Amino acid sequence: MNILLVAGGDPKLWPADIMAKPFDLFVGIDRGALFLLEENKEVALAVGDFDSLSKKEHDLVGQKAQEILSAIAEKDDTDTQLALASIFAKYPLAQVTLIGATGGRLDHLLANIWLGVEPRFTPFMQQITIRDNKNCLSYLPAGKHRVKKIPGLKYLAYCCLTPVSKLTLTKSKYTLDQVEVLQPTSYASNEFIGQEAELSFASGIVAVIQSRD
C-alpha cells in the first residue's frame, strides 16, 4: 500500500513528477485535500481543522472526500500527526510519502522533520518519506544500512535527530568511523561516490537527506 499524504504547502514545491506516481491512496491534510481535488485525485481521507479553506472550498472537500477526520484548531496534535496516526492505524504496512510539508513556517517544518522520532511513529519510521522538489528525507533506526542514490539529487546528508553512538559512514565522499554524536547534528553536504552509500550506528535515529541546489 503506497499512500501520498499531501499537506498544505505550496504545490510549486512538490516533486515535479509526483502526481504521475502510482499511489494506491491519496490523503489530504487541510488545504492539501483541496490541492488533491484540483489535481483530479480521489481523496480517500481529508484531515484537519480546515481553517485555511473558505466555506466554499470546505464544502467541496466535504462533498468529494470519501472520509473526513475533523479536528478543532486548539489541539495537542498537528494535522499531520493526526493524519499519520490514522493511516498507520488502518494500514500498518503502508509506505507513506509526505509532500507539502516544507518551504513554509519553520515551526511546522521542524514538527514534520521530527515525526520519525515520536515514539508512536518510530515503529513506522522506515515507511515515511518526506519529499519536495529539491529534497528527499527518510529515517533510519540503529543498525547497518545501504542508501541508494536518487537520480538528480547530488548531495547526501546524515542528520542525527538524537544522540547517536558509533556512527560510521562509508562509500561517501566524507567518511566517519565509530563517532559518538552527543547532540542532534547534521553532517551536511556529503556526496555519493557510487550508486550506494553505507552507514551504521549502534543507537539513535538518523534522517538521511538527498538533495540538490
N, C-alpha and C positions, 0 to 999 in steps of 0.2 A: 504494500500500500504506500504510494507516493503522494504526499499531500503538499500543496502550495498554500502557505499561510501568508496573507497579504496584510501588512499594517498600513497606516495612513500616510506614510512618507511619499514624497514627490515621485510619481511614476517615471519622470525623466531619469531618475537614478536607478531604475530597475535594470537588471541584466538585459542586454538587447534582445536575446532570443528566448527569454523565459516563458513567454506565452505560447511558444511553439513546442514546449516540452510536454511529454505525455503524462501529465499528472492524473491520478485517479480521483482526487477530490480537491476542491477549492474552498478555502476558509477565509473569510474577510474579517478584519479587526477594525471596527468603527468605520472610518471613511474607506478603508481598504475594501470593504464589501461593495461599496458603490463603484470603486475603480474596477473591480472584477466584472460587475454588471456592464460597465461601459466597454469592457473587452469581450462582451458576449459570452462570458463564462457562467456556468451554473453554480451558484453559491450554495454549498451543502450546509454551511453554518456561518452565521454572522454573529460576532461577539462584540459587546461594548456598551458604553453609555450613550454612544451616538451623538455626543454633544457637538461634533464637528459638522453635522448634517443639518440642512434646512428641513422644515416639516415635509416638503415635497420629496426631498431625497430620502428622508427617513421612511416615509410611506412606501416609496418604491422598493427600498430594501426589505421592508416588512412584507410586501407582496411577493417579491421574487425569491427571497432566500428560503430554502427548504426548512431551516430551523433557525430560531433566534435565541441567543443567550444574552438577555439584557442585564445590565448592571447599573447601579447608581454611581454617580460621579465620585462620591466620597466613599472609598472602599480601600481595603488593605492591599489587594492585588491590582496590578496593571491589567489593562485589557489583554495584553499579550500573554501574561501569565495565566489569565483565565482561559484563553484560547488553547494554550499548550496543555494545560491540565485537562481540559475537556477532550482534546484529541487523544492524549495518551490513555485516558480512562476508557475510551471507546476502542482505540486502535493501538494497543501497547507495542506492536511491532512496526508501526508506521515510520517511514522516513519523512522528515519534515524539513522543507526549505522555507525559510522566512525571508521575505523581501519587504521593502518599505519601512525598514526598521532602523535606517541610518540616514545621516545627512540633515537631521533636524536638531531638536533640542539635545544638549549634552546629557541631561539627566535621563532622558529616555534612552539615549544611546548606551549609557553605562548600565542601565537596568537591563537592557537587552543583551549586552555582552556577558553580563554575569548570570544569565539564565542557567548556563550549564553548571554553575557552582551550587545552585539551590538544591538542598537535599532531595526534594521531591522530584527534581528533574535529572539528577546525576545518574540514576539508572538508565536514562534515555539519552545521555549526552552525545553519544556517538551516532544518534539518529537525527540530530539537529544540525542544520547548516544555515548560516546567515549570509545572504548574498546581496550585492548591489552591482553597479556597472563597473566597479574597479576592484572589488574585494570579494573574497570567499573565506568565511571563517568556519572552522569546525573544532570540536572539542575532543580531547583525548584524556583518558584516565591513566594511572600509573601502569607501566608495562613497556614493552618494546613495540615500536610501530614503524610502518613504512608510509611515506607521504608521496602520492603520485602528483606529478606536475600537471596543472591545468593549463592547456594551451592559451597563450595570450597574456598570462599573468607572470610577470618577471620576478617579482620579489617574494620572499619567504620569511615569515616572522614566527617566532615561538614566544607566545605571551603567557608567562606563568601567572595564572589568576589567583593562585595561592602560593604559600611556600612550597618549594619543590626540592626533593632530595635526589642527589646523584644524577643530575641532568647531563646526558651525553648526546651530542649532536654529531652525526657522521654523514658523509656523502652530501654535504652542503659546502658552500664556499667558505664559510666560517664554522669552525667546529668547537665543541666543548667536551670535556672529559670529567665525569663524576663531580659536577659542580653543585654545591649546596646553595640554593636560592632561598634567601631568608625572608623576602617580602615580594609582593607582586611586582614583576619585572617583565618588560618587553624587550626581547632580543630581536630588534628590528633590522630591516634591510639586508637580510641574508639572501642567498640565491641558490638555486639548484645548480649542480654541476652535471647532472644527467637527468633522466626522466623520473627518478625516485630519490628521495632523501630518507634518512633514518634517524630516529631518536628513541631514547629510552630514559625512564626515570622511575625511582622507587616509590615515591609518594607524591600526591598533589594532583592538580588539574592544569593542563596546558591547552590554550587555544592556539591553533595553527592557522595563520592567515596568509593566504596567497593574494597578491595584489599587483597593481600596475599604476603608473603615474597617470 
